[in-house]
Amino acid sequence: MTTPALLPLSGRRIPTLTPGVSSFPHHRATLRLSEKFILLLILSAFITLCFGAFFFLPDSSKHKRFDLGLEDVLIPHIEPGKEGKHNAGQIIIHGQGGHDEHRHKEEEESLRDKIRADHERALQEAKEKLRKSKDELKAEIQTEKTKVAEDLKKKDGPKPLPPVPMPKLVGVNDGDPGDPDTKEKRDKIREMMKHAWDSYRQYGWGHNELKPLAKKGHSTNIFGNSQMGATIVDALDTLYIMGLHDEFKDGQEWIEQNLDFSVNAEVSVFEVNIRFIGGLLAAYYLSGQEVFKVKAVQLAEKLLPAFNTPTGIPWAMVNLKSGVGRNWGWASAGSSILAEFGTLHMEFVHLTYLSGNPAYYEKVRHIRKLLAKMDRPNGLYPNYLNPRTGRWGQHHTSVGGLGDSFYEYLLKAWLMSDKTDTEARKTYDDAIEAIERHLIRKSNGGLTFIGEWKNGHLERKMGHLTCFAGGMFALGADGSPDDKAGHYLQLGAEIAHTCHESYDRTVLKLGPEAFKFDSGLEAVAVRQNEKYYILRPEVIETYWYMWRFTHDPKYRQWGWEATQAIDKYCRVSGGFSGVKDVYSSNPTYDDVQQSFFLAETLKYLYLLFSGDDLLPLENWVFNTEAHPLPVLHMANITLPGSQNQG
């Protein structure tokens, strides 16, 4: 049975459970037509050459007359006695060649010999072409196509990027946890990563994702049904951190040889930014390999046309080839989504830093300035903003899907700037204060949850995506106004506890997509379409942040429970799959190995069982796809196009 595709649910990611339809057979058909066309051209050339030979060979009376006409009319002569500068090289029309006639006849004979030789050579080449087999001709045509493409690339290739100093990089590998038990658990997580990668390598290589039961490639509409190798790009930094360097090298080679952004594909600006640009930037900083930086900038240039709107708020989708943008049809009367246009700052600041192009920084600065001028109902940011009018869409506010990573990136912009971007910190603090006042409540059973605000009413439901907020509160505790650091660390712990309960109250010990807090049911999914688990990372992400800030052993215990459940219920011979009902002891699979499972879920688990010296939070800030980007010490850096720090 075909499962209907899930609509985009989140700023943090937009999954789908149905495979995309490949468009590649159409490209093959086009290739066949072009080959036929080229063969026809060869035959046409052959016929033309035959006629050319007939008309130009010199032993016909027609050619003699033609030669005479040429000599009498077009041969340049200089009249005797008029060799001055004004007449030099002047064409004089007359009928007598004078004493130059012999020389001109020799020149004409030489020209005829050359034409005859050229025609004979061309005829011979045409005969040889016609003697070749179809396969030989195809190979020759392909070689010519490749040569033309390479010449065009050299001609229109990207300008070399300016040299910039590499930020201080600390803790890019190792992270040995010390005790053998923890190390054994970490090794198990590494083995799970290897199984996920090897399965993708074997059955889905080059495709965006993997169908682990069908053992074939998978794609969704967020990537425009093009084979852009999303899993490869998304997984690179995880492979590197885990020391899987052979696998990393395989991924790098694929990117060097195959990652092409000049495809006619409509992609999600947000998803391509967090997965591809974030993944390429992280791979560059970790490995120092220039190819990742170059590819990141090439792709970013393809996203810039999405910002060509009346307000500068980008479209949700853009065609990489044409630059035409549009919004999701379901999003509040053609609105852009807060978590999508609000989740660009980290990557775009790094793009300006690495490329020297101020456009990226200017785009995200403009978004922030526009939002600062707008009225916010109850101090809350609605999830929808119309890019044509600059007005809010329906008043729906969420810290889960559609809103989540906007708040995350306000905090992380401050952290990434080495805490110099105080505007970002103030905006974050104000937003969190309004969220606490209107969205955060305690259930009758004492569970702290974050609801959703819909037109003045609080819906007592929390999504799996919202569970990332526990880690965000802990990460933002230091630097909170009014000495509230302890309060926000405690709030993070309470959210982590609630999200653990959502896992613990299922049969599989894996959390549902969403869970309610009313009618006597708490932290439990009610609707069938909210009972699925698609290998999401947000709960484990919060466990990791809470572990880093408290070292409370329960977070490692909870993380290990999740690891065992994933390995037991989601692992199949061809990789890892999501499950459709976490309350069923015999669940069915959705048959998708999401790229974020390798980018985030397994990375956060590995970090949870590693030492704090692996990617220390003082030096690295993780984007919303768990791609680590280094802190830019802004006191020493002026971004192109900025008056002050980013």
N, C-alpha and C positions, 0 to 999 in steps of 0.2 A: 504493500500500500504506500502510495506517495504521500509524504507528510507535507502539508502546506508550508511554504516558506515563511519564516518569521520575519516580521517587519523589523527595521532597525529599532533596537530597544535602548540604545545607550550612546552617550558620548564615548564611553570607554570601549565599547565594541558593538558591532552590528552583525550578529551571527545569522546564519540561515541553515535550515536543515535539509534543503533540497539542492541537488547538484545543478550547476548552470548548464546551459546548452552551448556546446562548443561551436565556434564560428569558423574553425580551421578548414573544414571541407570546402567552403566557399573560396578560401585562398588557394587551395589546390586547383579548383576549377579555373580560377583566374590564371594560374600558372600555365595550365594546359592551353588555354586560349592564346596566351602571349607567345607560347612556343609555335603554335600553328601560324600565327601572324608573322613571326620571324622567318619561318620556312617559306611562306608566301613572298616575303620580301626578297629572299634569296633567289627564288624563281623569277620574280619580276626583274631583279638586277641582271640575271642571265639573259632574259629576253631583250632588255634595254641594251646590254652590251652587244648582242648580235646585231641589232639595228644600228647601233653606233658604229660597229665595224663596217657595215654596209655603206653608211654615209661618208665615213672619214677615210677609207682606204684610198691611196693616191692614184691607182691605176684606172680610174674612170674619167671619162670626159667631163662628167659633171664636176668632179673634184678639181679638174684643171681649170674649168671656168671659175669655180669658186675661189681657187687660189689666186687667179688673176684679179678677181674682184677685190679680194682682201688686200693684194699688193697695191692696186690702183687707188683704193679708197682709204685704208687705215694705216699704211706704213708711214711712220713719221720721217719727214725730211726737213732739212734746214736749207732755205734758199741761199745760193751763193751770194756772198757779200753782205749777208744779214745775220752774222753770228753774234751780234751784241746781246747783252744780258736780257733785253726785253723779248728777244725772239728765241732764246735758247730753248730747244726742245719743243718748239711750236709745231703743231701738226698742220702740214700744208697739203691740200688735196690736189693731186695732179696725176697725169697718166704716164709720165716718163720717169723711170728709175735712174737714168743717167749712168754715171760710172759706178753707182752703188748696186746696180741691178744684179750683178753676179753674187755679191755678198749676201743680198737678201734671198736669192734663190737657195744658197747654201743653208741659210738659217731656216728657211721653210722646209727644206729636205730633212734637216736635223729634227725639226719639230714634228714632222710627219713620222719619222722613225720612232721618236719617243712615244707618240700617241699609239702607233702600232704595237710597240713593245708593252705598253701599259695595258692595252686591250687584250693582247695575247695572255699576259699574266693573269688578268682578271678572269678571262674565260677559263683558263686552266684551274684557277682557284674554285670557280663555280662548279666545274666538272668534278673536282675532288670532293666538294661539299655534297654533291648529289650522289656520289658513290658511297658516302658514309651511312652507317646504320642509324636508325632512329635514336638509339641510346647514345651513340657517339655525338650526334647533333645536340641532344638534350644536355649532355655533359659540357659541350662547348658553349652552349647558350648560357648555362648556369655559371660557367667560369667568367664569361663576359659580364654577366649581371653583377657577380661578386666584385669584379674589378671596377665597374662603374660605381657601385655602392661605396667601395673603399675610397675611390677618388673623391666622391662627393663628401664623404666623412672627413677626409683630410682638408678639403676646401672649406667646408662649413663647420669644422670641428670646434669644440669649446675652447675659449681662451684659457691659457694656463692660469691657475689660481695663484694669488699672491702668497708668498711665504709668510706664515704667521707663527709666533712661538707656541709650542705645545703647552697647554696648561699643566700645572703640576699634577702628575698622576701617581696615586698611592694605592697600593693593595689591589693589583689587577689579577693576582692569581694566588694559589695556595689556600690560605684560610683554614689550615689544619685545626680541627676542633680540640685536639688533645687526647681526650679519653677514647678508648677503643670502641665502646658501645655507640657513642655518637658518630664516630668515624664509620662504623659498619652501616649505620642508618644512612649516612651521607652517600656511601658507596652504592647502596641499594637505589637511591634516587638517581644517581649517575647512570646506573644500569638501565633504569626506566627511560631516561633520556636517550640512551643509546638505542634502546628498542624502538622508541618513537621515531628517531632519526633514521635508523637503518630500514625500517618499514617504509617510510616515506621515500628514502633513497631507492628502494627496490621497486615500489609500486606506483609512486606518484611524482617522480623526479621532474622538476620543471613546472609542474602544476602548482596552483596556489596552496591547495591543501590535499588531504588524503581521505579516501573512503576505505577504512581499514578492514571492513568485512568484504566489500566487493573487490578490494585490492586494486584500486585504480585512482586516478587523480580526481580532484573535486574543486569546484570553484563556486563563487557566489556573486551576486550583482554588485557588491561593494568593490570588486576588482574588475568590473566590466567584462567578465567572462574571458579575460585574456590570460595567457600563461606567463605570469610575472614571477613565479617562484616565491610566493609570499612566505611559505614556511622556511625556505632557505634564509631569506633576509632576516626574518623574525627570530630565527634560532641561533644565528651566528654568535652573538655575544654569550649566550648560555653555553654553547660548545666551548668557547674560548675559556670562560671562567672555570668550567669543569675539567679543563685540560684535555679535551677531545680534539687534539690539534690536527689529526688526519682528516677527521670529518669537517673541521673548520676549513682546511685547505681545499677539500672537495667543493664546499660551498663557495669559497672565494673564486675558484676556477670557473664555476658555473656563472657567477656574476660577471666576471671579466669577459666571458665569451658569449653570454646569452641575454643578459639583462638589458632590455631595450625599451625605452620609454616613448619611442615614436610610433606607438601603436594606436589604431583607431579604437580606443576603448574609453568608455565613460566610467570614471572611478570616484569613490568617495574621497573627498579632499582630506577629511579627518582621518579616515582609516589609513590612507596612503602616507599621511604625515606621521602618525604615531608608529606604524609598523615598518614602513619602508625607510622614510627619512630618519626616524629615530633609530631603527636597527642599523642602518648604514653608518650613521654618525658614531654610534656606540662601538661598532666594529672597527671603525677608523681609530678612535681614541684608544681602544684596548690593544690593537695590533700594530698601529702605525702604518698600515698599508694604504697608500695614496688612492688606490682604485675606489675605496669605499667613500672617501671624501668627494672625489670627482663625480661618482654616480649620484650621491646625495644632492649635490648642487645641480646636476643635470635634471634630475627629477623635480626639484623645487622650482626650477624655471618653468616647468610644465604646469605647475599649480598656480602660478601668479595670475593667469587670466581669470581665475575664479573670483578674484577681488574686484573685477570690473563691474561693479554694481553702483547704483546711485548713492548708496551710503558708504561703500567700502566694506560692508559686512559680506563675507564671501558666500558664494553659492555652496550648497552641500556637495554637488557633483560637478566634475569638469571632464570634458573630452580631452585626453592627452594630446591628440593630434590637432583638432580644430580649435581648442581653447574655449569652446562653447560651454557655458555653465547653466545649471538649473537646480531647483530644489526638489526634495522628496514630495511626491504628490499628496501624501497623507499628513504633512506637517502644517497644521493650522494656517490654512489659506496661503500657502506658498512661502511660509516662514523659513528662516534659517534657525538652527538649533543651538542653544546656548553652549552645551558641552562640546559641540563641533567647532564653531568659530571661536570658542574660548579655550581651545586646547591646541594652540599653535605656538604659544610664546616661547617655550623652552627651545624647541627645535629651530625656530626662526631666528632667535638671538644667536644661536651657534652658527647658523647658515651665514648670517651677516659677518660674524667674526671670522669664519673660515674663507669666505668668498670675497670679502671686501665690498660686497654689493649692499648698499643701505636699504634697498627695497624691502627686504624681509623684515627687518627691524621696524621700518616705517609702517608696514601693514599692521603689525600687531600693536604698535603704539597707537595707531589711529583707532583700532577697535576699543582699546582701553579708554581712550579719551571720550569716544562717543558714548560708551556705557556710563561713564562718570557723570555726564550731563543729563542722563535720563532719570525721570521719576521712577521710583521703585515702590510698588504697592506693599505696605507693611515692611519696607526695607528689604523685601525679597526680590530676587531676580527671576522673572518668569522664564520658562524654558524656550519660548518662541519669540523671534524678532524678525519683522519683515524687512528684507534687505532693500526693497524699493522705497518704502515709506519711512523706515526708521522707527516704526511703532511696534510695541509689544503685540504679540498674538494673544491667544487665550491665557488667562492668568493661572497657569499650572506651574508650581515650583517643586523641584525634586532634588534630593542629594543623591538619588539613584540615577536610573536611565534618563537621558536627555539633559541632566544638569551637572552630575557628579564631577567630572574632571575640570570643569570651569573653576570650581573652588580649589581643587587640588593644585591647578597651575598658578593661581594667585600666590599661594604659599610657596610653591617651588620656584617661581620667578624670583622671589625674595631670597630664598636659600641659594639659588644658582648664581645670583649676583654677589655672593659673599655678604649677604644681608645689607647691601647698599640700596636696593630698590625698595625704599620705605613706602612708596606709594602703593606697591603691590601688597605689602604687609598690612597696611591700613585698610585697603579694600577687602582683604581676606578677613581681618578682625571684625569689620562692620557686618560683613555677610554672615559670619558664624554667629554673631550676637543675635541677628534676626532669626537665623535657623533655630538656635536654642529657644528663643522666645516662642516661636510659632510651630515648629515641627517636631521637637524632641519631647517625648513623653515617657512615663513609666507605666507599664501594664499592671493589671490587678495582681499578677503573679510576681511583680517586682522586676520585670525585664525592661531595661531602657531600650527604646527603639526610636527610629527616625521615620516619621510618616511623610505623606505627600500632601501638599496644599493645592486644592482644586477649587477655584472660584470661591474662596472664603471658607472652605470646609476642609478639615483635616481627615484624610483617609488613613486609617490605622493599619497600614500595610507597609512592609519593608521588603525591598528587593535584595537578591544576592549581591547585585552590583553596589548597593548602598553600604555593604559591609566593609568596603575599602576605607570608609570614613573613620573607623576606629584607629587605623594606622595614621590617617591624616591628622586627627586630633592630637595623637601622641607626638607626631613629627613637628607639629606647630606649637606644642606646649611651651617650649623654651622661646621666649620672646613675646609671650602673651601679655596684653595690657593688664594693669591692676594686679600684678602678682598672681595671675590665675594659672600659672604653669601646672601646679598640683591638680587643680580642678580639671584641666583638659587631659592630663594623663589619666586621671580617674575616669573621665568620660570615655576615653579610648578603651580602657579596660572593660567598662560596662558594655560597650558595643561589641567588643570581642566575645564577651560572655554570651550575649544574646545570639550572636551569629553561630557560636559553637552549639548552643541549644538547638538552633534550626537544623544542624547536622545530627545531633545526638537523638533527636526525636523522630528520625526516619529509620526505616528498616535497614537501608544500605549504609547508614552513617555518612551519607553525602547530602549536602544541602539542596533544597529546592530553589527554583528560580525566584519565587516570591512567597512570603508567609505573612499571616494576619495576626492581629491581636484584638479579637473581639469574639463575642458569642461563646465565651468560655474556652476558645481555642487560642493558644499562644505559640508563636514561632512555628506554625504549621501551615502548609499550603492547603488551600481549600479547593480551588479549581484544578481540573485535570491538566489544563494547559499551563499550569504553574508548578507542576511536580517534577519537571525534568532537571537534569544536571548535565551541563555541556562542557565539563572540564574547566570550569571557571576558577580564577585565581584569587578573588577579592578577599575571601575569608583567610586564606593562607597568608596573603599579603599583610593583613592586620596582625596575624600571629607573629610574623617576622618583625614588624616594627615594634610590637609590644615586647618581644624578646630582647631586641636591641636596647630598649630603654629601661627595662626592668630586670631582665635575666630571671624572671619567674619561670621555673621549670615546667609549669603547666602548659605554656605555649608550645614547647617542644613536644610535650605529650599529646596535645591536641593535633599538632602538625603530623605526628607519626600515625595517629588514628586515621587522619585523612589520607595519608600516603598508602596505608594498608588497604583502605576501602577502595581507592582508585585502582590499585594494583589487582585487587580481587574482582571487582565488578566492572571495571572499564577496560581492562587489558584483554586484547584478543591477539590471535597469531599475527595479524597484519597491522598492529599498532595499538592505539587507544581510542575508544569510542565513548561519546556521551550516552547517557541512558535516559529513557523517557519517563520513568516513574520511580522515584527514590523510596516510595512507600511499598513497592512490590518486591517480594523476595525472588521473583523470576522476571527481571526487567527486560524490556526489548531495547535494542541499541538504536541510536540515531544514525550510525555509520558515518560519523564525521570526526576526524582528528583535527581539531581547530589549531591554527598556527599559534594562537596565544597560549595553548597548553605548553608548548616548548619554550615560548618567549617568557612567560610569566609563571605559570603554576609550578613547573619543575624548577625554575630558577629560584623562586622564593622558598621552595622547600629545601633546595640545596643550601641556600644562604642561612636558613633557619638552623641547619645542622653544621654550620661552619663557624670559624672564629670571627670575631668582630673586625679583625684586620683585613678581611676580604671585602673590598668596596666599602670602606668606612664612610659613614654618612656626613662627616665633616668635609669630605673631598668629592663626593659623588651625589648627584640627585637623579632619581629614577623617573623617567617619563611615564605616562600612564599605561604604556605597554611593557613596563619594567626594563626599558633600555637605559643603562646608566650613562649620564653625561657629566663631565667634570664641572666643578664649581669654577666660574670665571672670576678671577680676582679683579673686580671692576675698578678698584683704585688705580690699577696699573694699565687699564684698557679703556680706550675710547672707541666705541662702536661707530663705524661710518654712518653719518646722517644723524647722530645723536648729539644733543647739547650736553646731556649728562649721562649717567649710567643707565644700563638697561634693566 
